[in-house]
Structures are given as C-alpha cells and as structure tokens.
C-alpha cells in the first residue's frame, strides 16, 4: 500500500499525505510546501509516508 501512496505523493503530494495522516498538521504543512515549490511538497509527502 505504501507504493501506491508514494506514487500518489509524487503526482499530488497533499493527497498522499491526506491518505496517510488525514487533515492534521502535516497535511496543511504539505499544502504550504507544495504551494511554495512542488519538489519540497513531494519530499515532505514521501517523508511522512515512509515515517509511519
């Protein structure tokens, strides 16, 4: 299941984080990072998915 979440995180980082943690702090942080730059959003999303 993590492989699917990682693929979703590469395409749409906030969705990948949402599937992992829901509407928590990491979700809103990932939206902010994705708006600031697509790559930081992807890195954060993959970190959140692999951490749990």
CHARMM internal coordinates of N, CA and C (Angstrom, degrees):
IC EDIT
DIST 1 N 1 CA 1.4502
DIST 1 CA 1 C 1.5288
ANGL 1 N 1 CA 1 C 111.00
DIST 1 C 2 N 1.3416
ANGL 1 CA 1 C 2 N 117.59
DIHE 1 N 1 CA 1 C 2 N -30.85
DIST 2 N 2 CA 1.4676
ANGL 1 C 2 N 2 CA 119.89
DIHE 1 CA 1 C 2 N 2 CA 179.47
DIST 2 CA 2 C 1.5207
ANGL 2 N 2 CA 2 C 111.54
DIHE 1 C 2 N 2 CA 2 C -63.85
DIST 2 C 3 N 1.3196
ANGL 2 CA 2 C 3 N 118.06
DIHE 2 N 2 CA 2 C 3 N -31.97
DIST 3 N 3 CA 1.4611
ANGL 2 C 3 N 3 CA 120.93
DIHE 2 CA 2 C 3 N 3 CA -179.87
DIST 3 CA 3 C 1.5229
ANGL 3 N 3 CA 3 C 109.76
DIHE 2 C 3 N 3 CA 3 C -63.89
DIST 3 C 4 N 1.3126
ANGL 3 CA 3 C 4 N 117.24
DIHE 3 N 3 CA 3 C 4 N -42.08
DIST 4 N 4 CA 1.4685
ANGL 3 C 4 N 4 CA 121.26
DIHE 3 CA 3 C 4 N 4 CA 178.49
DIST 4 CA 4 C 1.5212
ANGL 4 N 4 CA 4 C 110.13
DIHE 3 C 4 N 4 CA 4 C -64.74
DIST 4 C 5 N 1.3268
ANGL 4 CA 4 C 5 N 117.25
DIHE 4 N 4 CA 4 C 5 N -43.56
DIST 5 N 5 CA 1.4770
ANGL 4 C 5 N 5 CA 120.43
DIHE 4 CA 4 C 5 N 5 CA 178.46
DIST 5 CA 5 C 1.5214
ANGL 5 N 5 CA 5 C 111.54
DIHE 4 C 5 N 5 CA 5 C -62.79
DIST 5 C 6 N 1.3271
ANGL 5 CA 5 C 6 N 117.64
DIHE 5 N 5 CA 5 C 6 N -38.72
DIST 6 N 6 CA 1.4677
ANGL 5 C 6 N 6 CA 120.78
DIHE 5 CA 5 C 6 N 6 CA 178.90
DIST 6 CA 6 C 1.5239
ANGL 6 N 6 CA 6 C 110.24
DIHE 5 C 6 N 6 CA 6 C -66.33
DIST 6 C 7 N 1.3202
ANGL 6 CA 6 C 7 N 117.72
DIHE 6 N 6 CA 6 C 7 N -41.63
DIST 7 N 7 CA 1.4671
ANGL 6 C 7 N 7 CA 120.24
DIHE 6 CA 6 C 7 N 7 CA 177.22
DIST 7 CA 7 C 1.5254
ANGL 7 N 7 CA 7 C 111.07
DIHE 6 C 7 N 7 CA 7 C -62.95
DIST 7 C 8 N 1.3216
ANGL 7 CA 7 C 8 N 117.11
DIHE 7 N 7 CA 7 C 8 N -41.65
DIST 8 N 8 CA 1.4684
ANGL 7 C 8 N 8 CA 120.56
DIHE 7 CA 7 C 8 N 8 CA 176.76
DIST 8 CA 8 C 1.5232
ANGL 8 N 8 CA 8 C 109.86
DIHE 7 C 8 N 8 CA 8 C -65.17
DIST 8 C 9 N 1.3305
ANGL 8 CA 8 C 9 N 117.33
DIHE 8 N 8 CA 8 C 9 N -37.99
DIST 9 N 9 CA 1.4639
ANGL 8 C 9 N 9 CA 121.24
DIHE 8 CA 8 C 9 N 9 CA 179.65
DIST 9 CA 9 C 1.5263
ANGL 9 N 9 CA 9 C 111.77
DIHE 8 C 9 N 9 CA 9 C -65.12
DIST 9 C 10 N 1.3130
ANGL 9 CA 9 C 10 N 117.74
DIHE 9 N 9 CA 9 C 10 N -30.95
DIST 10 N 10 CA 1.4598
ANGL 9 C 10 N 10 CA 120.02
DIHE 9 CA 9 C 10 N 10 CA 177.84
DIST 10 CA 10 C 1.5256
ANGL 10 N 10 CA 10 C 110.43
DIHE 9 C 10 N 10 CA 10 C -72.72
DIST 10 C 11 N 1.3242
ANGL 10 CA 10 C 11 N 116.85
DIHE 10 N 10 CA 10 C 11 N -36.65
DIST 11 N 11 CA 1.4641
ANGL 10 C 11 N 11 CA 121.00
DIHE 10 CA 10 C 11 N 11 CA -179.40
DIST 11 CA 11 C 1.5286
ANGL 11 N 11 CA 11 C 110.95
DIHE 10 C 11 N 11 CA 11 C -79.37
DIST 11 C 12 N 1.3329
ANGL 11 CA 11 C 12 N 117.01
DIHE 11 N 11 CA 11 C 12 N -51.57
DIST 12 N 12 CA 1.4710
ANGL 11 C 12 N 12 CA 123.22
DIHE 11 CA 11 C 12 N 12 CA 179.91
DIST 12 CA 12 C 1.5293
ANGL 12 N 12 CA 12 C 108.77
DIHE 11 C 12 N 12 CA 12 C -135.51
DIST 12 C 13 N 1.3288
ANGL 12 CA 12 C 13 N 117.87
DIHE 12 N 12 CA 12 C 13 N 91.33
DIST 13 N 13 CA 1.4656
ANGL 12 C 13 N 13 CA 120.91
DIHE 12 CA 12 C 13 N 13 CA -174.17
DIST 13 CA 13 C 1.5373
ANGL 13 N 13 CA 13 C 115.26
DIHE 12 C 13 N 13 CA 13 C -53.86
DIST 13 C 14 N 1.3441
ANGL 13 CA 13 C 14 N 120.71
DIHE 13 N 13 CA 13 C 14 N -44.37
DIST 14 N 14 CA 1.4680
ANGL 13 C 14 N 14 CA 118.40
DIHE 13 CA 13 C 14 N 14 CA -179.49
DIST 14 CA 14 C 1.5268
ANGL 14 N 14 CA 14 C 113.80
DIHE 13 C 14 N 14 CA 14 C -62.92
DIST 14 C 15 N 1.3186
ANGL 14 CA 14 C 15 N 117.90
DIHE 14 N 14 CA 14 C 15 N -31.42
DIST 15 N 15 CA 1.4643
ANGL 14 C 15 N 15 CA 120.23
DIHE 14 CA 14 C 15 N 15 CA 178.89
DIST 15 CA 15 C 1.5268
ANGL 15 N 15 CA 15 C 110.10
DIHE 14 C 15 N 15 CA 15 C -68.35
DIST 15 C 16 N 1.3129
ANGL 15 CA 15 C 16 N 116.81
DIHE 15 N 15 CA 15 C 16 N -40.70
DIST 16 N 16 CA 1.4615
ANGL 15 C 16 N 16 CA 119.79
DIHE 15 CA 15 C 16 N 16 CA 177.30
DIST 16 CA 16 C 1.5165
ANGL 16 N 16 CA 16 C 112.35
DIHE 15 C 16 N 16 CA 16 C -62.02
DIST 16 C 17 N 1.3292
ANGL 16 CA 16 C 17 N 116.68
DIHE 16 N 16 CA 16 C 17 N -40.32
DIST 17 N 17 CA 1.4684
ANGL 16 C 17 N 17 CA 120.63
DIHE 16 CA 16 C 17 N 17 CA 177.68
DIST 17 CA 17 C 1.5205
ANGL 17 N 17 CA 17 C 109.85
DIHE 16 C 17 N 17 CA 17 C -68.79
DIST 17 C 18 N 1.3216
ANGL 17 CA 17 C 18 N 117.78
DIHE 17 N 17 CA 17 C 18 N -40.84
DIST 18 N 18 CA 1.4604
ANGL 17 C 18 N 18 CA 121.16
DIHE 17 CA 17 C 18 N 18 CA 179.28
DIST 18 CA 18 C 1.5252
ANGL 18 N 18 CA 18 C 110.97
DIHE 17 C 18 N 18 CA 18 C -60.14
DIST 18 C 19 N 1.3158
ANGL 18 CA 18 C 19 N 117.20
DIHE 18 N 18 CA 18 C 19 N -42.02
DIST 19 N 19 CA 1.4638
ANGL 18 C 19 N 19 CA 120.24
DIHE 18 CA 18 C 19 N 19 CA 179.22
DIST 19 CA 19 C 1.5284
ANGL 19 N 19 CA 19 C 111.77
DIHE 18 C 19 N 19 CA 19 C -64.53
DIST 19 C 20 N 1.3253
ANGL 19 CA 19 C 20 N 116.88
DIHE 19 N 19 CA 19 C 20 N -26.76
DIST 20 N 20 CA 1.4619
ANGL 19 C 20 N 20 CA 120.44
DIHE 19 CA 19 C 20 N 20 CA -178.42
DIST 20 CA 20 C 1.5275
ANGL 20 N 20 CA 20 C 112.17
DIHE 19 C 20 N 20 CA 20 C -87.54
DIST 20 C 21 N 1.3504
ANGL 20 CA 20 C 21 N 117.73
DIHE 20 N 20 CA 20 C 21 N -46.52
DIST 21 N 21 CA 1.4674
ANGL 20 C 21 N 21 CA 119.79
DIHE 20 CA 20 C 21 N 21 CA -171.43
DIST 21 CA 21 C 1.5179
ANGL 21 N 21 CA 21 C 114.77
DIHE 20 C 21 N 21 CA 21 C -121.05
DIST 21 C 22 N 1.3057
ANGL 21 CA 21 C 22 N 119.17
DIHE 21 N 21 CA 21 C 22 N -8.51
DIST 22 N 22 CA 1.4620
ANGL 21 C 22 N 22 CA 120.74
DIHE 21 CA 21 C 22 N 22 CA -178.58
DIST 22 CA 22 C 1.5249
ANGL 22 N 22 CA 22 C 111.12
DIHE 21 C 22 N 22 CA 22 C 82.76
DIST 22 C 23 N 1.3264
ANGL 22 CA 22 C 23 N 115.70
DIHE 22 N 22 CA 22 C 23 N -156.10
DIST 23 N 23 CA 1.4700
ANGL 22 C 23 N 23 CA 121.09
DIHE 22 CA 22 C 23 N 23 CA -175.55
DIST 23 CA 23 C 1.5289
ANGL 23 N 23 CA 23 C 111.50
DIHE 22 C 23 N 23 CA 23 C -89.87
DIST 23 C 24 N 1.2851
ANGL 23 CA 23 C 24 N 117.03
DIHE 23 N 23 CA 23 C 24 N 55.20
DIST 24 N 24 CA 1.4532
ANGL 23 C 24 N 24 CA 121.40
DIHE 23 CA 23 C 24 N 24 CA -179.77
DIST 24 CA 24 C 1.5152
ANGL 24 N 24 CA 24 C 112.22
DIHE 23 C 24 N 24 CA 24 C -99.65
DIST 24 C 25 N 1.3138
ANGL 24 CA 24 C 25 N 115.26
DIHE 24 N 24 CA 24 C 25 N -166.40
DIST 25 N 25 CA 1.4540
ANGL 24 C 25 N 25 CA 122.61
DIHE 24 CA 24 C 25 N 25 CA -179.02
DIST 25 CA 25 C 1.5279
ANGL 25 N 25 CA 25 C 111.79
DIHE 24 C 25 N 25 CA 25 C -59.74
DIST 25 C 26 N 1.3292
ANGL 25 CA 25 C 26 N 116.97
DIHE 25 N 25 CA 25 C 26 N -42.08
DIST 26 N 26 CA 1.4671
ANGL 25 C 26 N 26 CA 120.01
DIHE 25 CA 25 C 26 N 26 CA -178.06
DIST 26 CA 26 C 1.5284
ANGL 26 N 26 CA 26 C 111.58
DIHE 25 C 26 N 26 CA 26 C -64.25
DIST 26 C 27 N 1.3232
ANGL 26 CA 26 C 27 N 117.59
DIHE 26 N 26 CA 26 C 27 N -33.50
DIST 27 N 27 CA 1.4632
ANGL 26 C 27 N 27 CA 120.51
DIHE 26 CA 26 C 27 N 27 CA 178.10
DIST 27 CA 27 C 1.5199
ANGL 27 N 27 CA 27 C 110.85
DIHE 26 C 27 N 27 CA 27 C -63.52
DIST 27 C 28 N 1.3481
ANGL 27 CA 27 C 28 N 116.60
DIHE 27 N 27 CA 27 C 28 N -48.54
DIST 28 N 28 CA 1.4715
ANGL 27 C 28 N 28 CA 120.02
DIHE 27 CA 27 C 28 N 28 CA -178.07
DIST 28 CA 28 C 1.5200
ANGL 28 N 28 CA 28 C 110.87
DIHE 27 C 28 N 28 CA 28 C -69.52
DIST 28 C 29 N 1.3212
ANGL 28 CA 28 C 29 N 117.20
DIHE 28 N 28 CA 28 C 29 N -35.62
DIST 29 N 29 CA 1.4591
ANGL 28 C 29 N 29 CA 120.47
DIHE 28 CA 28 C 29 N 29 CA 176.08
DIST 29 CA 29 C 1.5294
ANGL 29 N 29 CA 29 C 110.42
DIHE 28 C 29 N 29 CA 29 C -63.73
DIST 29 C 30 N 1.3181
ANGL 29 CA 29 C 30 N 116.23
DIHE 29 N 29 CA 29 C 30 N -39.18
DIST 30 N 30 CA 1.4548
ANGL 29 C 30 N 30 CA 119.52
DIHE 29 CA 29 C 30 N 30 CA 179.67
DIST 30 CA 30 C 1.5245
ANGL 30 N 30 CA 30 C 111.54
DIHE 29 C 30 N 30 CA 30 C -67.85
DIST 30 C 31 N 1.3101
ANGL 30 CA 30 C 31 N 118.00
DIHE 30 N 30 CA 30 C 31 N -36.29
DIST 31 N 31 CA 1.4665
ANGL 30 C 31 N 31 CA 120.08
DIHE 30 CA 30 C 31 N 31 CA 175.62
DIST 31 CA 31 C 1.5225
ANGL 31 N 31 CA 31 C 109.58
DIHE 30 C 31 N 31 CA 31 C -62.33
DIST 31 C 32 N 1.3165
ANGL 31 CA 31 C 32 N 116.99
DIHE 31 N 31 CA 31 C 32 N -43.80
DIST 32 N 32 CA 1.4661
ANGL 31 C 32 N 32 CA 120.72
DIHE 31 CA 31 C 32 N 32 CA 178.66
DIST 32 CA 32 C 1.5261
ANGL 32 N 32 CA 32 C 111.19
DIHE 31 C 32 N 32 CA 32 C -62.43
DIST 32 C 33 N 1.3211
ANGL 32 CA 32 C 33 N 116.96
DIHE 32 N 32 CA 32 C 33 N -45.36
DIST 33 N 33 CA 1.4674
ANGL 32 C 33 N 33 CA 120.51
DIHE 32 CA 32 C 33 N 33 CA 179.37
DIST 33 CA 33 C 1.5286
ANGL 33 N 33 CA 33 C 111.71
DIHE 32 C 33 N 33 CA 33 C -64.86
DIST 33 C 34 N 1.3180
ANGL 33 CA 33 C 34 N 116.84
DIHE 33 N 33 CA 33 C 34 N -37.75
DIST 34 N 34 CA 1.4628
ANGL 33 C 34 N 34 CA 120.25
DIHE 33 CA 33 C 34 N 34 CA 179.05
DIST 34 CA 34 C 1.5234
ANGL 34 N 34 CA 34 C 110.66
DIHE 33 C 34 N 34 CA 34 C -67.46
DIST 34 C 35 N 1.3179
ANGL 34 CA 34 C 35 N 117.34
DIHE 34 N 34 CA 34 C 35 N -36.69
DIST 35 N 35 CA 1.4615
ANGL 34 C 35 N 35 CA 120.25
DIHE 34 CA 34 C 35 N 35 CA 177.23
DIST 35 CA 35 C 1.5235
ANGL 35 N 35 CA 35 C 111.65
DIHE 34 C 35 N 35 CA 35 C -69.13
DIST 35 C 36 N 1.3244
ANGL 35 CA 35 C 36 N 116.59
DIHE 35 N 35 CA 35 C 36 N -33.65
DIST 36 N 36 CA 1.4682
ANGL 35 C 36 N 36 CA 120.30
DIHE 35 CA 35 C 36 N 36 CA 178.87
DIST 36 CA 36 C 1.5295
ANGL 36 N 36 CA 36 C 111.37
DIHE 35 C 36 N 36 CA 36 C -74.06
DIST 36 C 37 N 1.2940
ANGL 36 CA 36 C 37 N 116.33
DIHE 36 N 36 CA 36 C 37 N -31.15
DIST 37 N 37 CA 1.4573
ANGL 36 C 37 N 37 CA 121.49
DIHE 36 CA 36 C 37 N 37 CA 179.54
DIST 37 CA 37 C 1.5127
ANGL 37 N 37 CA 37 C 108.65
DIHE 36 C 37 N 37 CA 37 C -178.21
DIST 37 C 38 N 1.2943
ANGL 37 CA 37 C 38 N 116.27
DIHE 37 N 37 CA 37 C 38 N 137.40
DIST 38 N 38 CA 1.4640
ANGL 37 C 38 N 38 CA 120.60
DIHE 37 CA 37 C 38 N 38 CA -174.73
DIST 38 CA 38 C 1.5285
ANGL 38 N 38 CA 38 C 112.01
DIHE 37 C 38 N 38 CA 38 C -63.88
DIST 38 C 39 N 1.3179
ANGL 38 CA 38 C 39 N 117.24
DIHE 38 N 38 CA 38 C 39 N -40.90
DIST 39 N 39 CA 1.4728
ANGL 38 C 39 N 39 CA 121.34
DIHE 38 CA 38 C 39 N 39 CA -176.63
DIST 39 CA 39 C 1.5341
ANGL 39 N 39 CA 39 C 112.14
DIHE 38 C 39 N 39 CA 39 C -65.44
DIST 39 C 40 N 1.3550
ANGL 39 CA 39 C 40 N 120.17
DIHE 39 N 39 CA 39 C 40 N -44.21
DIST 40 N 40 CA 1.4709
ANGL 39 C 40 N 40 CA 117.91
DIHE 39 CA 39 C 40 N 40 CA 176.65
DIST 40 CA 40 C 1.5275
ANGL 40 N 40 CA 40 C 112.88
DIHE 39 C 40 N 40 CA 40 C -60.15
DIST 40 C 41 N 1.3211
ANGL 40 CA 40 C 41 N 116.92
DIHE 40 N 40 CA 40 C 41 N -33.88
DIST 41 N 41 CA 1.4615
ANGL 40 C 41 N 41 CA 120.51
DIHE 40 CA 40 C 41 N 41 CA 176.70
DIST 41 CA 41 C 1.5191
ANGL 41 N 41 CA 41 C 111.88
DIHE 40 C 41 N 41 CA 41 C -64.87
DIST 41 C 42 N 1.3282
ANGL 41 CA 41 C 42 N 116.26
DIHE 41 N 41 CA 41 C 42 N -40.25
DIST 42 N 42 CA 1.4656
ANGL 41 C 42 N 42 CA 120.36
DIHE 41 CA 41 C 42 N 42 CA 178.95
DIST 42 CA 42 C 1.5255
ANGL 42 N 42 CA 42 C 110.52
DIHE 41 C 42 N 42 CA 42 C -67.17
DIST 42 C 43 N 1.3196
ANGL 42 CA 42 C 43 N 116.67
DIHE 42 N 42 CA 42 C 43 N -44.79
DIST 43 N 43 CA 1.4684
ANGL 42 C 43 N 43 CA 120.52
DIHE 42 CA 42 C 43 N 43 CA -179.87
DIST 43 CA 43 C 1.5250
ANGL 43 N 43 CA 43 C 110.67
DIHE 42 C 43 N 43 CA 43 C -60.77
DIST 43 C 44 N 1.3110
ANGL 43 CA 43 C 44 N 117.02
DIHE 43 N 43 CA 43 C 44 N -45.15
DIST 44 N 44 CA 1.4628
ANGL 43 C 44 N 44 CA 120.57
DIHE 43 CA 43 C 44 N 44 CA 179.67
DIST 44 CA 44 C 1.5249
ANGL 44 N 44 CA 44 C 110.72
DIHE 43 C 44 N 44 CA 44 C -64.68
DIST 44 C 45 N 1.3193
ANGL 44 CA 44 C 45 N 117.54
DIHE 44 N 44 CA 44 C 45 N -42.04
DIST 45 N 45 CA 1.4667
ANGL 44 C 45 N 45 CA 120.76
DIHE 44 CA 44 C 45 N 45 CA -179.41
DIST 45 CA 45 C 1.5240
ANGL 45 N 45 CA 45 C 111.02
DIHE 44 C 45 N 45 CA 45 C -62.56
DIST 45 C 46 N 1.3108
ANGL 45 CA 45 C 46 N 117.20
DIHE 45 N 45 CA 45 C 46 N -44.61
DIST 46 N 46 CA 1.4609
ANGL 45 C 46 N 46 CA 120.00
DIHE 45 CA 45 C 46 N 46 CA 179.19
DIST 46 CA 46 C 1.5175
ANGL 46 N 46 CA 46 C 110.78
DIHE 45 C 46 N 46 CA 46 C -65.87
DIST 46 C 47 N 1.3313
ANGL 46 CA 46 C 47 N 117.06
DIHE 46 N 46 CA 46 C 47 N -38.30
DIST 47 N 47 CA 1.4586
ANGL 46 C 47 N 47 CA 120.43
DIHE 46 CA 46 C 47 N 47 CA 176.93
DIST 47 CA 47 C 1.5266
ANGL 47 N 47 CA 47 C 111.54
DIHE 46 C 47 N 47 CA 47 C -61.58
DIST 47 C 48 N 1.3241
ANGL 47 CA 47 C 48 N 117.17
DIHE 47 N 47 CA 47 C 48 N -43.92
DIST 48 N 48 CA 1.4663
ANGL 47 C 48 N 48 CA 120.90
DIHE 47 CA 47 C 48 N 48 CA 179.35
DIST 48 CA 48 C 1.5259
ANGL 48 N 48 CA 48 C 110.53
DIHE 47 C 48 N 48 CA 48 C -64.09
DIST 48 C 49 N 1.3155
ANGL 48 CA 48 C 49 N 117.17
DIHE 48 N 48 CA 48 C 49 N -42.77
DIST 49 N 49 CA 1.4589
ANGL 48 C 49 N 49 CA 120.31
DIHE 48 CA 48 C 49 N 49 CA -177.84
DIST 49 CA 49 C 1.5305
ANGL 49 N 49 CA 49 C 111.04
DIHE 48 C 49 N 49 CA 49 C -67.01
DIST 49 C 50 N 1.3135
ANGL 49 CA 49 C 50 N 117.79
DIHE 49 N 49 CA 49 C 50 N -43.13
DIST 50 N 50 CA 1.4634
ANGL 49 C 50 N 50 CA 120.17
DIHE 49 CA 49 C 50 N 50 CA -177.95
DIST 50 CA 50 C 1.5210
ANGL 50 N 50 CA 50 C 112.75
DIHE 49 C 50 N 50 CA 50 C -76.15
DIST 50 C 51 N 1.3207
ANGL 50 CA 50 C 51 N 117.62
DIHE 50 N 50 CA 50 C 51 N -23.48
DIST 51 N 51 CA 1.4624
ANGL 50 C 51 N 51 CA 121.23
DIHE 50 CA 50 C 51 N 51 CA -178.91
DIST 51 CA 51 C 1.5176
ANGL 51 N 51 CA 51 C 111.87
DIHE 50 C 51 N 51 CA 51 C -71.04
DIST 51 C 52 N 1.2994
ANGL 51 CA 51 C 52 N 117.87
DIHE 51 N 51 CA 51 C 52 N -32.00
DIST 52 N 52 CA 1.4934
ANGL 51 C 52 N 52 CA 120.56
DIHE 51 CA 51 C 52 N 52 CA -176.13
DIST 52 CA 52 C 1.4852
ANGL 52 N 52 CA 52 C 111.09
DIHE 51 C 52 N 52 CA 52 C -98.59
END
COOR INIT
IC SEED 1 N 1 CA 1 C
IC BUILD
